[in-house]
Amino acid sequence: MDVVFMGTPDFAVQSLQALLNAGHHMQAVFTQPDKPVGRKQLLTPSPVKTFAMKKNIPVYQPQSVRTPEVLEQIRTLQPDVCAVVAYGKLLPAELLQIPKHGCINVHASLLPKYRGAAPIQWAIVHGEQTTGVTTMQLDAGMDTGDILLQAEESIHAQDTVQTLGERLAVLGATLLCKTLTALEQGSVTPQPQNAAKATYAPIIQKEDGLIDWNRPAGAVDCLIRGLNTWPTAFTFADGKRLKIFQAHPIEQLDAVPGEIICQREQLLIGCGQNTALQVLDLQLEGSKRMQAADFLRGKQFTCRKFG
């Protein structure tokens, strides 16, 4: 197939690579404009742009795909399909009508669950045991299009956004190739989503990382693992923000929620329902990231509770 690919982060690179490996012709790649990164705010290309340039694929980075100029660009290419993987922008209805087979999206959930921008994060935060990927025919709504194919993936007890995201990226790339083959063969029937069963995964906000120590330790651990890339789960100690990157829930420990318990170089924090969290990897505002044992050797708290 002649394909226009639209994607931005690492998650999308797997799909682009898989399409190339499958012999599809990449006419062009559309990705987000370069963005300032780090303290020096250096303009940095997206992972998809970096990969596409290495493969000598034409790259376009419009601020908007709704302009007449961009729509005409895509019309001129006459693609069989637009493959859309974590592009980061809603596509206008006019664009959806251009490719022969429409615009096919890879979404990192089992739709209609977790429609929206952060399905991997919220699936972990909510303690789901299973998620997956969906290919769908894009329409004008937010992840509301007809389902083409789906594949399930288990969420492991220690999964983070990174580990689960890596597996879903590979699974999504495989599913996208299967979907394009099925479209060519006319062997797939789009299935409307059941809107009554829809749930949502909105963009993560910084305040979503604030830990509520009244929740059970297992739920706090899910929050930490689901947000460990950004914004990172956090609490407050002596008026400073304390980020927690890794922890382990402990059942049946009688402690007041938020209470600090130090045992043999172990930092434990009381949680709801007589549970506790053993903190393993953390960073106090103004200090470097470190293991909990090292942190305790160099820090004495004036407070006795986090929060």
C-alpha positions in Angstrom: 0.0 0.0 0.0 0.9 3.6 -0.4 0.9 5.0 3.1 1.1 8.4 4.7 2.2 7.9 8.3 1.3 10.3 11.1 2.9 9.8 14.5 5.3 11.4 17.0 6.7 9.5 20.1 8.7 6.3 20.5 5.5 4.3 20.7 4.8 5.2 17.0 8.3 4.2 15.7 7.5 0.5 16.1 4.6 0.8 13.8 6.5 2.8 11.2 9.3 0.2 11.2 6.8 -2.7 10.9 5.1 -1.1 7.9 8.4 -0.7 6.2 9.4 -4.3 7.0 6.0 -5.4 5.6 6.9 -3.8 2.2 4.5 -0.8 2.4 5.6 2.3 0.5 5.9 5.3 2.9 5.0 8.3 0.8 5.5 10.8 3.7 5.7 11.1 7.5 3.8 13.8 9.3 4.9 14.5 12.9 4.8 17.2 15.5 7.1 20.2 15.1 10.5 20.1 16.9 10.1 21.1 20.6 12.4 22.7 23.1 13.7 20.1 25.6 15.8 20.2 28.8 17.2 23.1 30.8 18.8 24.6 27.7 15.5 24.3 25.8 17.2 22.9 22.7 14.9 22.2 19.8 14.6 18.5 19.5 13.0 16.4 16.7 10.4 13.8 17.6 11.5 10.1 17.6 9.4 9.5 14.5 11.1 12.3 12.6 14.6 11.0 13.6 13.7 7.5 12.4 12.1 8.7 9.2 15.1 10.9 8.2 17.4 7.9 8.7 15.1 6.0 6.2 15.1 8.9 3.8 11.3 9.3 4.1 10.0 12.8 3.4 9.0 14.5 6.7 6.4 17.2 7.2 5.9 19.1 10.5 2.9 21.4 10.1 1.6 23.3 13.1 -1.9 22.3 11.9 -3.2 19.6 9.5 -6.4 21.6 9.0 -4.9 24.2 6.5 -5.7 24.0 2.8 -2.0 23.7 2.0 -1.6 20.5 4.1 -4.8 19.0 2.9 -3.7 19.6 -0.7 -0.3 18.0 0.1 -2.0 14.8 1.2 -4.5 14.9 -1.7 -1.6 15.1 -4.2 0.0 12.0 -2.6 -3.2 10.0 -3.2 -2.4 7.5 -0.4 -4.2 4.2 0.0 -4.3 4.8 3.7 -3.2 7.2 6.5 -1.7 5.2 9.4 -2.1 7.3 12.6 -0.2 6.3 15.7 0.0 8.7 18.7 0.2 11.7 16.3 -1.1 14.1 19.0 -3.7 16.1 16.9 -7.3 15.4 15.9 -7.7 15.1 12.2 -10.3 17.1 10.3 -13.2 15.3 8.6 -11.9 16.5 5.2 -8.6 14.7 5.7 -10.3 11.5 6.8 -12.0 11.3 3.4 -8.8 11.6 1.3 -7.2 8.1 1.5 -8.8 5.2 -0.3 -9.1 3.2 2.9 -9.4 6.2 5.2 -7.3 6.9 8.3 -6.4 3.9 10.5 -5.5 4.6 14.1 -3.6 2.4 16.6 -4.9 3.1 20.1 -3.3 1.6 23.2 -6.4 0.3 24.9 -9.3 -2.1 24.2 -11.8 0.4 23.0 -14.3 1.7 24.1 -12.3 1.6 27.4 -9.8 4.4 27.9 -10.6 6.7 25.1 -8.2 9.7 25.2 -4.6 10.8 25.4 -3.2 8.6 28.2 -4.7 5.1 28.1 -1.5 3.3 29.2 -1.0 5.5 32.3 -4.6 5.4 33.5 -4.9 1.6 32.9 -2.0 1.1 35.4 -3.2 3.8 37.8 -6.6 2.2 38.0 -5.2 -1.2 38.7 -6.4 -2.9 35.5 -5.0 -6.5 35.0 -5.6 -6.5 31.2 -5.4 -3.9 28.4 -4.4 -4.1 24.8 -4.4 -2.3 21.5 -7.1 -1.5 19.0 -7.0 -0.5 15.3 -9.9 1.7 14.3 -11.3 3.7 11.4 -10.9 7.3 12.5 -13.9 9.6 12.5 -14.4 13.1 13.7 -14.7 12.1 17.4 -12.0 11.4 20.1 -11.3 7.6 19.7 -15.0 7.0 18.7 -14.4 5.3 15.3 -15.4 1.8 14.3 -13.2 -1.0 15.6 -11.2 -3.0 13.1 -9.0 -5.4 15.1 -8.0 -5.8 18.8 -5.4 -7.7 20.7 -5.1 -8.2 24.5 -2.1 -7.7 26.7 -1.7 -8.6 30.4 -0.6 -5.9 32.9 2.1 -7.3 35.1 2.3 -6.5 38.8 5.6 -4.5 38.4 4.7 -2.9 35.0 5.4 0.8 34.5 4.4 3.1 31.7 7.7 2.3 30.0 7.6 -1.5 30.3 3.9 -1.9 29.3 4.2 0.8 26.6 7.1 -1.1 25.0 5.0 -4.3 24.7 1.9 -2.4 23.5 4.0 -0.6 20.8 5.2 -4.0 19.4 1.7 -5.4 19.7 0.2 -2.4 18.0 2.7 -2.5 15.2 1.8 -6.1 14.4 -1.9 -5.4 14.6 -1.5 -2.4 12.2 0.1 -4.6 9.6 -2.6 -7.2 10.0 -5.2 -4.5 9.6 -3.8 -3.1 6.4 -3.6 -6.6 4.9 -7.2 -7.2 5.9 -8.3 -3.9 4.3 -6.5 -4.9 1.1 -8.2 -8.2 1.1 -11.6 -6.9 2.1 -11.6 -9.4 5.0 -12.3 -7.0 7.9 -15.7 -5.6 8.9 -15.7 -2.4 11.0 -17.6 -2.8 14.3 -19.3 0.3 15.9 -18.2 1.0 19.5 -20.6 0.6 22.3 -20.6 4.2 23.6 -22.4 3.1 26.8 -19.3 1.2 27.9 -16.8 4.0 27.1 -14.3 5.2 29.7 -11.8 7.9 29.4 -8.1 8.5 29.8 -7.6 12.3 29.8 -4.3 14.1 29.5 -2.2 13.6 32.7 -1.9 16.8 34.8 0.9 17.5 37.3 -1.5 17.4 40.2 -2.6 13.9 39.3 0.6 12.7 40.9 -0.3 13.8 44.4 -0.4 10.7 46.7 -3.4 10.2 49.0 -2.0 8.2 51.9 -5.5 7.2 52.9 -5.7 4.9 49.9 -4.5 1.3 50.2 -0.8 0.7 49.5 -1.7 -1.3 46.3 -3.5 1.7 44.9 -0.6 4.0 45.7 1.8 1.6 44.1 -0.4 1.7 40.9 -0.3 5.5 40.9 3.5 5.5 41.2 4.0 2.9 38.4 1.4 4.7 36.2 3.0 8.1 36.5 6.7 7.3 36.9 7.6 9.0 33.6 5.7 12.3 34.2 4.7 13.9 36.5 5.9 11.2 38.9 3.9 10.5 42.0 4.7 12.8 44.9 4.1 13.8 48.5 5.5 16.5 50.7 8.2 16.2 53.5 9.2 19.2 55.6 7.5 21.4 53.0 9.4 20.0 50.1 8.1 17.9 47.2 9.2 14.3 47.5 9.0 12.3 44.3 8.6 8.5 44.5 9.7 6.5 41.5 9.5 2.9 42.8 7.9 1.3 45.8 6.5 -2.0 47.1 3.2 -2.4 48.8 3.1 -4.2 52.2 -0.1 -5.7 53.5 -1.2 -5.9 57.2 1.0 -3.2 58.8 -0.7 -1.2 61.5 0.3 2.4 60.7 -1.4 5.8 60.4 -1.8 6.9 56.8 1.2 9.0 55.9 3.2 8.0 58.9 7.0 7.6 58.4 8.3 4.3 59.7 12.1 3.6 59.5 13.1 -0.1 59.9 16.6 -1.4 59.2 17.3 1.1 56.5 13.9 0.7 55.1 11.6 3.6 54.5 8.0 2.6 55.1 4.9 4.9 54.9 1.6 4.1 56.4 -1.4 3.8 54.0 -5.1 3.1 54.2 -6.7 -0.2 55.3 -3.8 -1.2 57.5 -1.2 -1.3 54.7 2.1 0.4 54.1 4.4 1.3 51.2 8.1 0.5 51.2 9.7 3.3 49.2 12.7 2.1 47.1 13.6 5.0 44.8 12.9 8.7 45.5 14.0 12.3 45.1 13.6 15.1 47.5 13.2 18.6 46.0 16.7 20.1 45.7 18.5 16.8 45.9 19.4 14.1 43.5 17.5 10.9 42.9 18.6 8.0 45.1 17.7 4.7 46.7 15.8 4.9 50.0 18.6 3.4 52.1 21.0 6.1 50.9 18.4 8.8 51.4 17.8 7.7 55.0 21.5 7.8 55.9 21.7 11.4 54.9 18.3 12.8 56.0 16.6 13.3 59.3 12.9 14.3 59.0 11.5 16.9 61.4 8.1 15.8 60.3 6.7 12.3 61.2 4.1 12.2 58.5 4.1 12.7 54.7 1.4 14.7 53.0 
